[in-house]
Amino acid sequence: MAYIYLIRHAQAGSRDNYDVLSELGHEQARLLGEHFAREALNIGAVYAGGMRRQAHTAEIACGVMSNRGLSVPEIVIDERWNEFSLISVYRAIAKRMMEESAEFERDYREMQDAIRRDPHTTGGATGRCDAAIIRAWMANRYVDYQGEAWSAFRERIQGCGLRLSNNNSEKSILVFTSATPVAILSAAALELTDEKLLSILGVIYNTSITIVRPRESDLRMFTFNSTPHLGASQRTLR
């Protein structure tokens, strides 16, 4: 059975323009392509989500591999690998959460200041707000939310993994996606709860490599969140 390489997209822009790669993101994707070229991967298929940051990461990395003489199949864009819309969840429920919790309101206002100083910040109030928002979404706390539900999103990503698991080729499969799909399939391989899934979601680096392989009806994990192509200063979480 094939090894499945789950790759988080390279660093993107600010929260208001998050679907465009940053300058560092371009470099991360290039270095990833060079790493795979050195590894001389035998690639049978390449998939990318339909979001620009996912597809552009794939384009850059695959272009480098091809230029280094590696045989790389055409990238298949599959929107089922798309990330959920965190900004949509914020817009839908953050105001109500602030009304319900003074602590969340303080963190939310602190987060706005932090993002103005550093649009890629993930720690402190930003991390606490993101975790609180995602927990509320996962728990379906606001049943009138009109966007994609956590249960539907998780099922969508697990379905993507199952389809790849039915591939009988021994060639490697590359999937350029986002942090939450990587976390969902990693959690499935490790039989983690949603709360534990959330804990690994927050540490997945841009262009990190997570390798899984089908085993009967399950996935077996070989590597999680690996960044052999990046130096310490090049590792980013957003």
C-alpha positions as CSV (number, residue, x, y, z in Angstrom):
1,M,0.0,0.0,0.0
2,A,1.1,3.6,-0.7
3,Y,2.6,5.9,1.9
4,I,0.4,9.1,2.1
5,Y,2.3,12.3,2.7
6,L,0.0,14.9,4.4
7,I,1.6,18.3,3.9
8,R,0.4,21.5,5.5
9,H,0.5,24.5,3.2
10,A,3.3,27.1,3.5
11,Q,3.0,30.2,5.6
12,A,0.2,32.4,4.3
13,G,-0.6,36.1,4.8
14,S,-2.5,38.0,7.5
15,R,-5.9,36.8,8.7
16,D,-7.6,39.3,6.4
17,N,-5.6,37.9,3.4
18,Y,-4.8,34.4,4.5
19,D,-5.1,32.6,1.1
20,V,-1.9,34.1,-0.3
21,L,1.6,32.8,0.5
22,S,4.0,35.1,2.3
23,E,7.6,35.5,1.1
24,L,8.7,33.0,3.8
25,G,5.9,30.7,2.6
26,H,7.4,30.7,-0.9
27,E,10.8,29.7,0.5
28,Q,9.3,27.0,2.7
29,A,7.6,25.4,-0.3
30,R,10.7,25.6,-2.4
31,L,12.8,23.9,0.4
32,L,10.1,21.2,0.7
33,G,10.4,20.5,-3.0
34,E,14.2,20.3,-2.8
35,H,13.9,17.8,0.2
36,F,11.5,15.5,-1.8
37,A,13.9,15.7,-4.8
38,R,16.8,14.6,-2.6
39,E,14.7,11.8,-1.3
40,A,13.9,10.7,-4.9
41,L,10.3,9.9,-4.0
42,N,8.5,7.6,-6.3
43,I,5.3,9.6,-6.6
44,G,2.1,8.1,-7.9
45,A,-0.3,11.0,-7.3
46,V,-0.4,14.6,-6.1
47,Y,-3.5,16.2,-4.6
48,A,-4.1,19.7,-3.3
49,G,-7.1,21.4,-1.8
50,G,-8.8,24.1,-3.8
51,M,-7.6,26.9,-1.5
52,R,-4.9,29.1,-3.1
53,R,-2.5,28.6,-0.3
54,Q,-2.8,24.8,-0.6
55,A,-2.5,24.7,-4.4
56,H,0.3,27.3,-4.6
57,T,2.4,25.3,-2.1
58,A,1.9,22.2,-4.3
59,E,2.8,24.1,-7.4
60,I,6.0,25.5,-6.0
61,A,7.2,22.2,-4.4
62,C,6.3,20.1,-7.5
63,G,7.9,22.6,-9.8
64,V,11.2,22.3,-7.9
65,M,10.9,18.5,-7.9
66,S,10.3,18.4,-11.7
67,N,13.2,20.8,-12.3
68,R,15.4,18.4,-10.3
69,G,14.5,15.6,-12.6
70,L,11.9,13.9,-10.5
71,S,8.8,12.5,-12.3
72,V,5.8,14.3,-10.8
73,P,2.2,13.6,-11.8
74,E,-0.1,16.5,-12.6
75,I,-1.6,18.1,-9.4
76,V,-5.2,17.1,-8.9
77,I,-7.2,19.9,-7.2
78,D,-9.8,18.4,-4.9
79,E,-11.8,20.9,-2.8
80,R,-12.7,18.1,-0.3
81,W,-9.2,18.7,1.2
82,N,-10.1,22.3,1.9
83,E,-9.7,23.7,5.4
84,F,-12.8,24.9,7.3
85,S,-13.3,28.7,7.5
86,L,-12.0,29.8,10.9
87,I,-12.9,33.5,10.0
88,S,-16.5,32.4,9.2
89,V,-16.8,30.8,12.6
90,Y,-15.4,33.9,14.3
91,R,-17.9,36.1,12.5
92,A,-20.8,33.9,13.4
93,I,-20.2,33.2,17.1
94,A,-17.4,35.5,18.5
95,K,-19.8,38.3,19.4
96,R,-22.1,35.9,21.4
97,M,-19.1,34.4,23.1
98,M,-17.9,37.8,24.2
99,E,-21.4,38.6,25.6
100,E,-21.3,35.3,27.5
101,S,-17.7,35.5,28.8
102,A,-15.8,38.6,30.1
103,E,-12.6,36.5,30.0
104,F,-13.1,35.7,26.3
105,E,-13.9,39.3,25.6
106,R,-10.7,40.4,27.2
107,D,-8.7,37.9,25.3
108,Y,-10.5,38.8,22.0
109,R,-9.6,42.5,22.4
110,E,-6.0,41.6,23.4
111,M,-5.9,39.3,20.3
112,Q,-6.8,42.2,18.0
113,D,-3.9,44.3,19.3
114,A,-1.5,41.3,19.0
115,I,-2.6,40.7,15.4
116,R,-2.0,44.3,14.5
117,R,1.6,44.0,15.8
118,D,2.2,40.6,14.2
119,P,-0.3,39.1,11.7
120,H,1.2,35.7,12.2
121,T,1.0,35.5,15.9
122,T,-0.4,32.3,17.4
123,G,0.4,32.5,21.2
124,G,-1.1,34.2,24.2
125,A,-4.6,35.6,23.8
126,T,-4.7,34.6,20.1
127,G,-4.1,31.0,20.8
128,R,-6.7,31.1,23.7
129,C,-9.3,32.7,21.5
130,D,-8.7,30.3,18.6
131,A,-9.0,27.3,20.9
132,A,-12.2,28.6,22.5
133,I,-13.8,29.4,19.2
134,I,-12.9,26.0,17.7
135,R,-14.1,24.2,20.9
136,A,-17.4,25.9,20.7
137,W,-17.7,25.0,17.0
138,M,-16.7,21.4,17.6
139,A,-19.3,21.1,20.4
140,N,-22.0,22.6,18.2
141,R,-22.7,25.1,21.0
142,Y,-24.6,27.4,18.7
143,V,-27.0,25.2,16.8
144,D,-28.1,28.0,14.5
145,Y,-24.6,28.3,13.0
146,Q,-25.1,28.2,9.2
147,G,-21.6,27.1,8.1
148,E,-20.1,23.6,7.8
149,A,-20.5,21.7,11.1
150,W,-17.5,20.1,12.8
151,S,-19.1,16.6,12.4
152,A,-19.6,17.2,8.6
153,F,-16.1,18.6,8.2
154,R,-14.5,15.7,10.1
155,E,-16.5,13.2,8.0
156,R,-15.4,14.9,4.8
157,I,-11.7,14.7,5.6
158,Q,-12.0,11.1,6.9
159,G,-13.7,10.3,3.6
160,C,-10.7,11.8,1.7
161,G,-8.4,9.6,3.7
162,L,-10.5,6.5,3.1
163,R,-10.5,7.1,-0.7
164,L,-6.7,7.3,-0.7
165,S,-6.5,4.2,1.5
166,N,-8.2,2.2,-1.3
167,N,-5.3,3.0,-3.7
168,N,-3.5,-0.2,-4.4
169,S,-0.4,1.4,-5.8
170,E,3.0,1.2,-4.0
171,K,3.9,4.7,-5.1
172,S,3.7,7.6,-2.7
173,I,0.8,10.0,-2.6
174,L,1.3,13.7,-1.8
175,V,-1.6,15.7,-0.3
176,F,-1.2,19.4,0.1
177,T,-3.8,20.5,2.6
178,S,-4.1,22.4,5.9
179,A,-3.5,21.9,9.6
180,T,-7.0,20.7,10.6
181,P,-7.2,17.9,7.9
182,V,-3.8,16.7,9.0
183,A,-4.8,16.7,12.6
184,I,-8.1,14.8,11.8
185,L,-6.3,12.0,10.0
186,S,-3.5,11.9,12.6
187,A,-6.1,11.7,15.3
188,A,-7.8,8.9,13.5
189,A,-4.5,7.0,13.2
190,L,-3.8,7.4,16.9
191,E,-7.4,7.0,18.1
192,L,-7.4,10.4,19.8
193,T,-10.4,12.3,21.2
194,D,-11.5,15.6,19.8
195,E,-9.8,17.4,22.7
196,K,-6.5,15.6,22.1
197,L,-6.9,16.4,18.4
198,L,-7.2,20.1,19.3
199,S,-3.9,19.8,21.2
200,I,-2.0,18.6,18.2
201,L,-3.7,21.0,15.8
202,G,-2.0,23.9,17.4
203,V,1.5,22.6,16.8
204,I,1.5,21.7,13.1
205,Y,4.1,23.6,11.2
206,N,3.7,25.1,7.8
207,T,5.0,22.6,5.1
208,S,5.4,19.9,7.8
209,I,5.2,16.3,6.6
210,T,3.0,13.7,8.3
211,I,3.2,10.2,6.8
212,V,0.5,7.6,7.2
213,R,-0.1,4.3,5.5
214,P,-3.3,2.3,5.2
215,R,-3.5,-0.8,7.4
216,E,-6.7,-2.9,6.8
217,S,-9.5,-0.4,7.6
218,D,-7.3,2.0,9.6
219,L,-4.3,4.3,9.1
220,R,-0.9,3.7,10.6
221,M,1.2,6.7,11.4
222,F,4.9,6.8,10.5
223,T,5.9,10.5,10.9
224,F,4.1,13.4,12.4
225,N,4.8,17.1,11.8
226,S,8.3,16.6,10.5
227,T,10.3,19.6,9.0
228,P,13.7,18.2,7.9
229,H,13.8,20.8,5.2
230,L,13.5,23.8,7.5
231,G,15.8,25.5,9.9
232,A,14.6,26.7,13.3
233,S,14.0,30.3,12.1
234,Q,11.9,29.0,9.1
235,R,9.4,27.0,11.2
236,T,6.1,28.8,11.5
237,L,2.7,27.9,12.8
238,R,0.7,30.4,10.8
